[in-house]
């Protein structure tokens, strides 16, 4: 059974939260971008935490039989990008999150509450 975008979003958010991801934001990109329906943006306070968040999301998606189309940046642990198809997850190291501030770049997107 293929998961819908909202189910992928919920799994990614829950997995990130289980590893204490900081300042987690979900953006609704529907009608704003064709890249994805949703972005999940969060950060960890150390390389180890960034890697743990990415690893947990990968494990949860594997268990749910959801395809991870691409994953970059895990070894450097500064900005991990996970392409889940309709959902793209950005896991930053705290310093990089402040520097790149991608929420500002996607300010036309709606911030989702209660995800």
PECOR-V880013 format. One record per pair of residues at least 12 apart in sequence whose C-alpha atoms are under 6 Angstrom apart, sorted by the first residue. I is the first residue (numbers start at 0). J is the second residue. Records with the same first field share a line. If there is no record, write none. Layout:
BEGIN
I=J ; J
END
This chain:
BEGIN
4=85
11=56
14=55 ; 56
15=52
18=52
20=41 ; 42 ; 43
21=41 ; 42
22=41
23=40 ; 41
24=39 ; 40
25=38 ; 39 ; 110 ; 111
26=38 ; 108 ; 109 ; 110 ; 111
27=108 ; 109
28=108
35=85 ; 86
36=85
37=86
38=86 ; 87 ; 88
39=88
40=89
41=90
42=90 ; 91 ; 92 ; 93
43=92 ; 93
44=93
46=76
49=76
67=82 ; 83
68=82 ; 83
69=81 ; 82
77=91 ; 92
78=90 ; 91
END
